[in-house]
């Protein structure tokens, strides 16, 4: 980024270039990545594919075709391919070369939308390819552009799910398609793609967020995870890891499909990865079915030809495991002798290394950390001839960082590129960020991040923005976000404090599990203690000018706080897509979630559901509140937000309602997000004595239903009414 912002505002946040994780080429000299940038002047988004010179940090543009995406290296040399949206829903595979920029050709055309490309060099000019595309019930590739016209909009369902995240379910399912790229006469050609899952009743990647983290390819087959087809996906999280052996990536799909079974592990699976030599596999699996935030266990398959031999790594006699962290991703080292593990620890997303002994059953040494701060999003070997790792990460002040780390000397990391010049392009610095620990409601400490304004002055007091995270099994981390970015609030003039109370991840599985049957209990008490700690120990915070904000579970907590004493400590509350009535979670998509956290279905544990229901305490609601809820939110339907707003209005509490008909649980469109930030900041700033962020009319939206007039209307007087 070449321009330094005078002040970090929502416009700066949303228009800053968004850089993907990067992938080094075979010899470790170039790194391939994408950049998306939105302009509020042109109201358009640009998309670029670039290569970074790892030695000097300079980048070159490969293409700025707005329909191009997902670039991948083709193996040795600097050839690459990417996807391009074609007319009538087809997808083109485009060949390019970083040594001959601009020289491109079409490798092949797929007759429908595809994504999530994985490649594996096979030798002799052949590269295996696997992609994801929707499949019709008959196993053929689904192309929505070519579907026949329907004369009725009716949908009929005989089982749940009816809808998931932001879409209604249809008979079409995710599928992995495989084929090969063959080089002949200097050009690659794409073979016909085969549906790897046809006839299996399996779906992979698993909706709604699965992608390349749900499958991998090697020289002899495909490993993937899929939900157990015998169980209802709305009430179960159980998924299995499968291996499809292939004699050739150009051959028809064989009938044989192997399932890896791990005794005692019945929960969700993710992150399957084949070893570099294709002999072994590793994946993550949880223990409990129905608990989406259970601890991930590492499972090693020493020999994929022997699927019955599956080892839980670092297993303990008490069933808790020797390592009290829950990995989020796992991959192999270049030599296949180590595993690289991404896991949360105390508000950071760290990278760990675990060596694999010659006898895997003897594995008892714990993973050792390779990073100590920030949030790692991706890791790749730099090259076959280098021990170094190429790491993509971010932090609370930097939206994209590329770093080289030698696992033998992790303390001597080399920064290759910072998208924001270590935050200086945003006017941010690491000196703004610190953390605190305070006593929780039990015999434990609670961690919180503290973000100060860039112009913080000693001796001055600042209003508090108390941000409560969603999940509830989640955490505020030293990580960049374009949706809830603490620095945006800090630069308005707040001290931003982001606590990680009971239920948060990254502080041990027991701390995460403790929220079960205690949604408004232990976490609320932790937040009360946190507020008291701030009042007593942080003299630069003016707690008499405090606001609290939260989304999803954080939104639930806003409604819960509103009905309890802590609510009277705040000048204003902001609830984004939060729970109003616990019973209405029955209308949510993934029923296993409330069933687990509240101890069972509503009709079996009704007292627990009712115990933590914010609607029970609406008679205490008195703090001004902004309610935000979107129409495509099928996780927590919009009726939750409307109900909260209705209560506030009927009770005469100052309140506003903001909704986006085209957004889901999140607000992703840049123009919508700017409106979101404008309304939120104006609302909270008004109550703590800070200037309005900007006049709302500048964003092109109007209040749809102004409050009733409090004075007699002139026309009424004229009519004598």
N, C-alpha and C positions, 0 to 999 in steps of 0.2 A: 504494500500500500504506500503510495507516494505522498499522500496528503495527511497532514496532522490535524486532528479535530481540535477546535478551540474548547469544546465541551462535549463530553460523551452523552449524547441524547438518543432517544429512540430512533431518530432518522439515521444517525451514525451507525447504531447497532444493526439496523435492518438493511442498510445499503452497503455495509462492509462486505468485501468479497468473502464468500464462504468456500473454503478450500477443503477438499476431501483428504482422506488418508492417502499417502503416496506409496508407490511400489517401485523399488529399484529394478533396473534391468539386470541381465545375467552377469555382467562384469562389474556392477556396482558403481557405474559412472553417472548414470542418469536416473531420475525418479519421475514416474508418471503420475499425474494427478488431474483433477478437474477443479474449476472455479466457477461459481455462480454468483452473479452480482445483480442487484436490483437497483433501478434508478427511479427516484420519485419525481424527476423532471420529465422523463420520457414515459414513465409508468410501464416500463418493460424490463424484462430480465434477460441478461446475456449469459451464455454458457460457453465455457472454453475448456479445451483439453490442452494441457501444457506438459513440458518436460523440464525438470530442474537439473542443472549441472551440479552434481553433489560437491565437486571440488571448489567451485567459485560462487555457488549460490544463485547464479543467474538462470532465468527461465526463458524458454522459447515457446511460442504458440504453435500447436499442431493444427488445430482447427477451432473456429468460433461458430461452427454450424450449430444453431440453437436446437436442432433435432438430434445432435450427436450425444452419446452418453457411454458410460462404462468402458473406458479404454483398458486394454490388457496387452502386456508384452507377449509376443509370439514365441518366446524362447531365446535362443542365442541371437546375437546381433541386436539391432534396434528396430526391428519390424514390430508392428502392433496392429491390433484390430479394435474397432469399436462398433457399437450399435447405432443405427440411425432409423428413426421413425419414417416409414414410407407412406405412400397414399393407400387408402382403403385398408388401413390397419396392419399392413405388412411391416416387417422389420428387415432392414438391410444390414449385412455385416460388411464394414468398410475396412480395407487394408491401408495402412499408412506406414511411413518410415521416418524415424527421428533424424536420420541422416539425409533424407530427401524430402523435406517438408513440402507439402503441396501435391506430391505424386501419390495419388490414391486410386484405388479401383474397388469394385464390388466383389467381395468373396462369394457371396450367396444371398439369397432372399428367402426369408422364412414367412410363410403365409399367415402370419398373425403376430400379436404382440408377444415379445419375450424380454427377459431381463436376467440379472444375476448370473453373469458369465463366469464359468470356471474352465481353465485350460490346463493341459498336461502334455508336455513334449514327449512324444513316443520314439522319435528317431526316424531316419530315412525320409525326412521331409514331411512327416505326419504329426499332427497335433490333435489330441483328444479334446473335445469340447462338450460341456454340459451347460444347459440353460434352463430357465424356468418359464413355463407358459401354462395358461389355463387349458384344461382338457375337458371336452364334452363327456357325457356319460359313456359314449361309445369309444372313448380314448383318443379321438382326433383333436387336433389343435383348435381351440376356440378363438374366433375372430369376431368381436362384437360388431364391427363394421359390415360384416357380410351376413348377419343374422336376418332371417325373414321378418317382415313387419308383423307385429302382434296387434290384434284388434281389441284386446282386453288387457287391462293393467292388473288383473287379479293375481294374487299369489296364494297358494294353498300349502300348508305345512302339516305334516303328520308327526313331526318330532322337532325338538329344539336342537341347534340354535335357529331362531327365525332371522335374526340379524346379528352382526358382529362388528364391533367398533363403530364403523360409520356406513356400513353397507348391509343390504338384505342378502341373505344367503340364496344362492342359485344352485342348480344341479352341476355347474361347472366347478372343477376343483384344480388346485395347484398341482402341477406335475413337473418332474425333471425329464428333460429331453436330451438325449446324447447323440453324438455323431463325431465326425472327424473333419479336419482341415488337411487336405493333401496338396503338397507343393509339386507342381509339374511345369516345366518350361519357365521357371522363375515366378510363377504365380500360384497362390493358394486357391483352392476351390472347396466349398462346403458340401459335404455329403447330405443325404436325406437324414432328418432328425427322427429318432425313435423315442416313443414314450416309454420311459423306464418303469412306470408304475401301472401301465395298462393291465387291467384285470386283477389288480391286487387289492382294490378297495382302500388303498392308502393315499394320503395326501401329504405332499412335501414340496416346498417348505410349509411349516405349520402356520396358518393364519393367526393373528393378523399381521405379525411383524417379522416372521421368518424370512430369511434370504439365503445368502451364501453361507451363513453360519449354521445352516441346517443340512448341508451336504458337502461332500468333497469327492474328488475323482483322483484315481491313480492309474497306473499303467494297465491294471488288470480288472478294474471295476469301479463301482460307485458305492460310497458309504453315505447313509442318510438317516435322518430321524423322522418319524411320523407318529401321529397319535394312534393309540390302540384302536383299530377299527371296530372292535366288539363293544366298546364303551361309548356312552354319550359324551360328546365333546364339551357340552355345556356344564356338566357336573363332574367331569374327570379331567385331570391333567396328565394322566399316564401316557407316556409315549415311549416307543421302542427305537432302538438303533438297528438298522438293517444293512446288509452288504449284498450288492448285486454283482456277482462275478461276470466278467465279459471277456470272451475270447478275442473280440475285436469291437472297437467303437463304431464299426460300420455294419456289424452283424445284427440280426434281429434279436429282440430281447429274449434271453433264455427263461425257461420256466422256473429255474431254481432261484430261490431268494433266501438268504440266511438271516436269522434274527439272533442278535446277541442278548443273552439272558443273564442278568446279574442277580444272584440270590439276595433278597432283602431290599432291593431297590425297585420301587413301584411307582415312582413319580415321573416328572417331566425330564426329557433328554434334550441335549443341545450340543453344539460345537463338535461334531464328528470330524476327525482328521486322520488321513492315512499317512503312514510314515513315508519318508522320501523313497525308500526301496519298495514300498507297496506291500511289505510283509505284515506289518502291525497296524493297529488302529487305536485311537483313543477318543473318548467322548466324555461328556458330563451327564450325570443323572442324579435326580433327587430321590430321597427315600420314600416320602409320603405322596400317595395319590391324592389329588385335591388341594394341595398346598403349593401355590405357585412361587412362594418365596422360601421354600425349604432350602437347606444347604445343598449346594451342588457337590457331588462326589466325583472324583476322577476315576474313570474306568479304563483299564488297559487291556487290549486284546493282543497278546504277544504274537499270535499267529492267526491271521484271518481265515485260514483254512481249517482252523479248529475253533469255531464260534462258541462252543460250550465252555471254553476256558477263558473266562472273563474275570479280571481281577480288580477289586476295588482298592485303589492305591491309598496308602496311609490309613488303612482301616484299623479300628481299635475295638477292644473287647466290649466296651460299654456302648458301642454303636454310634458314638458321637464323632469319631474320627480323630486322628492325631493332630490335625491342622484345623484350627477354629476359624477358617475363612471359607467363603463361598465363591469359588471361581466363576467368572462370567464368560471366559473364553480360554481356549487352550490350543496350542499348536506345537509343531515339532521343530527341533533344531535342524540345521542343514545336514548334520551327520547322523541324525536319528538317535543320538545318545542322550538327549535332554528334552524336556518339555518346557515351553514358555507359557506361563499362566498369568492371566489378568484377573485381579481381585481387588475389592475395596478394602481399605484399612484406614479407619479414623478420618473419614472425609476426603480420602485420596483414592485414585484409581491406579494402583501400582502394578508393576510387572515383576514376576518372580520366575526363577529358574529351578527346575527339579531334575536332577540327574537320574538316569535309569540304570541301575546296576545290571550286571550280566545275568543275575538271577532276580527277576522282578519281585519275587516274593520276599526278598531280603530288603526291599525298599522301606526305610524307616527314617531317613534324614528328611527334615522339613524343607520346603522350598525356601530359597534365599532371595531377598529382594534385590532387584537390579535398579529400581528407581525409588525415590523417597518422597516425591511431591507431584502435584499436578494430576492429570487424568489421562492415562494411556488409552487410546482408541484402537491402535493397530500396531502390530510388530511383524517385521519380515527380515529374514537374513539378508545382509547387504549383498553378498555374492558367495559363490562356491569356494572362492579362494580367500575369504576374509572371515574372521571370527565375529566381526561386528554385526550389530543389529540396527536396522533402520526403524525408528520409532516415531509414530505420529501421536501427538497429544495436544492438550489444551490446558488452560488454567482459568482462574477467575478474572484475569486481566489480559490474557492472550488467547485469541480464538483459533490459532493453529500454529503448532510448533513441530518441526522435524529435527530429530536428534540422532546421532550415532552413539552407540554404547558397546563397548567390549565387555562381555560378561565376566571376563577375568579381572577387569578393572572398572567396575560400574561407576565408581566415584568420579572418573575422568571422562564424563560425557562431552561430546562435541556438538554444539548447536550448528545445524546446517542452514536453517531458515526459520524465521518467525514472521508470520503473515502480518502481524501488527507491530513489528519491531519491539517485541517484549512489552506490548501495551502502550508504548509511547505514541503510536499513531492515533490512539484513542484518548490520549491525555491521561492514561492510567499508569500506575506503578505498583510494584509488589509491596511497597511500604504502606499502601492503603489496607492491606489484608493482614489480619492476625486471627487468633482464635482464643477461646476461653473454655474452661471446664467448670461446671458448677454441680452442686449436689442434686441428685435426682430425688424422686419420691421415696426411694429405697436406699439400700446400701450400695450405691453406684454413682458414678459421675456421668454427666451429660456434656457432650461436646457441642460447640457452636462456633461458626465463623463470624468474624466481625469485619465489616467493610466500611471504611471511612471515606468521606468526600476527598477528592484530590486536593482541595484547597483547605483541608482541615487545619484549624488553628488552635494551639494550646490555649486553655483558659476560656474557650467559647463552648457553649452548650448547644447540642443539636437534637432535633426531634428523632424519635426511634421508629424505624420500620421493622416490625417483627414478622419475619416471613416463615410460614409453616409449610413444609413440603408435603407432597402427595405420596401415594403408595397404598396404605401407610408404610409398607415395607420398602422404603427408599431412603435417600439421604441427600442433604446438601453437600456438594463436593467441590474441591478446587478444580472446577470444570467450567468451560464456557457454555452459555445457553443463549439462544435467540428468543426464547419465550419468557423465562423468568430469570433475568440477569440482574443480580444484586447491585452491580455497579451503576446501572441506570437509575436506581432509586438513590444510591449514595450521591450521585452527581446532581440530584435535585436538592441536596442539602440534608440528607438523613444519615444517621448512623444505622446501618443495616446489620441486623443480627439474625442469623439463620441457624436455629437450634436443631439438633438431631435427637429427639426424645425417644423414649421407649418405642420399639417397633422399627427403628431405623436400621439400615443395613451397614455393615462394615465395622461393627463393634462386638462381634461375636454372635453366634446363632441364638444363644439364649436370650440376648437382649432383643433380637429381632422377634423371636417367638413370643416374648412376654406380652405383646399387645393382644394376643388372642383372648377373646371375651373381656377385653378391657379398653375398648376404643376410646371412650371418654374418661377413662380412669387414670392409669399410670401416665400416659402421654400428657394429659391435661395437667396433672399434678407437677410433672416435670416442667411444663411451660410456666406454671405459676411460680415455681422455684427459680426458673431462669429469669423471669421478670423481676423477682425480688432481688436476685443477685445483681442484675443490671442497675437497679435503683440504688443498691447499697454500695457497689464497688466501682461503677463506671461513672465518674463524676462529670464526664463530658457529655453524658446523655441526659436530656431533659425528658424524663419519663412522664411528665405532666402533658407532654405533646407527643403521644404515642399513637401509632396506627398498626393494625395487624392485617396481614393478607395471606391467602392460601388458596390452593387449587386442588380439586379432587378430594383426597382425604384432608388436605389442608383446608378446603372449602367446608368439608364436614366440621372441622375444628372451629372454623369461624362461626358456624351456626351453633355449635356446642358452647363456645365461649360467650356468644351473645346471650345465652340463657343462664350464665353462671357469673359469679362475682368478678372473674378476670375481665369479663366484657366491659365492666364499668371503668376499667383502667385505660381504655382506648378512646380516642376521639372519633375514630372511624374504623370500620371493618370492610374488607373486600373479599367476597366469596365468589370464586370462579368454579363453575361446574361442581358444586358440592352437594353432599347428601342433606336433604331436609328431613325426610321420613325414612327411618330404617326399613320399615315394612315394604317401601317402594323399591328396595333393592331387588325384590323378586322380579321386577321388570327389567333388570340388567341382563346383559348378554351372557357373561361367564358366571354361572350360579355357584361354581365351586368356590369362588372367592368369598362371598358373605357366609356361605355354609361353613367354611373352615374358620374364618375369623370370629364368627359368632357362635361357634360350637355345634352347628347343625342347621338343617332347614328350619324355616320360620315356625312351622307348626310343631316342631319337636323341642325347640329351645326359645319359645316365644318370650319368656321372661328376660333372657339376655338381649334379644333384639330390642325389646321395649326399654330395657334399662339404659341403653346408650342411644336412645332416640332423641335427637335435638328438638323434634316437634313437641315433645312433652313439656318443654320449658319456654314455649313461646310467650307465655304470660310475663316473662322477665325481659323480653327483648326491648331495648331502649337506645342502643348505640346506633348512630347513623351508619348505614350499610349500603354498599354497592353490590348488586347481585349480577353476575354474568353467567349466562347459560346458552349453549348453542343447539340448534335444531338437529344437527347430525350426530349429536352425542348419544350413542346407544349404550354406552357404559353406564351413564347416569342420565336418564331421559330429562328433557327440558321441563317437565312438570315439576321437578324438584326445585328449579330456580323460580318458576312462576309461583309456586306455593310459598316460598320464602318471601318473595316480593309482595305477594298479597297480604301476608301477615304483617309485614313492616308498614305497608300503606294503611291497612285497617287500624293499626295501633297508633298511627300518626307519627311514626319514626321516619326521620328524613332518610330517603332512600332513592336509588335509581336502579333501572334494569337495562342491561345491555345484552343484545343477542345478535348472532350472526347466522343466517339461515343456511350458509354454505360451509360452516366449520363444524368440526367434531369436538372431541374432548379438549382439543388444543386449538389455538388460533395460528394458522400457518401462512395464510396469504399475507404478503407484506403490507398491502394497503389496509387490510383489516387489522393487522397487528399494530399499525401506527394509530389507528382509531382506538384500539384497545388501550394502548399506552397513554394516549391523550386523555381518555375518559378516566382511567384509573388514577393517573397522576394529578389531574385537576381535582378529582374527588378528594383524595387524601390531603393534597396540599392546602386545600381550602380550610380544613379542620385543624391544621397545625400552624397556620400563619405563614406558610411559604407561598410565593407567587404562583399563580396558575401556570401550568406548563405552556399552554398556548390557547388562544380562542378556538373553541370547537368548530365554529363555522368554517375555519380554514381547511378542515379535512373533508368538507363536502357532505357532511351528514347533519341531520336536523333531529331535534327531539320530536318523536312521533306523536306523543300524547302529553302535552304540558299539563301541569297540575291545575286544578280548578282555580278560577279567579277568586281572590280573597276580598276584592273590593267590588261594589256594585258596578256592573258594566254600563257604559254610557248609553248604549242602546236601550237597556232596560229602564234607565231613568227617563229617557225620552218617551218610552211607552207607558210610563207610570207604573211599572211592575215592581 
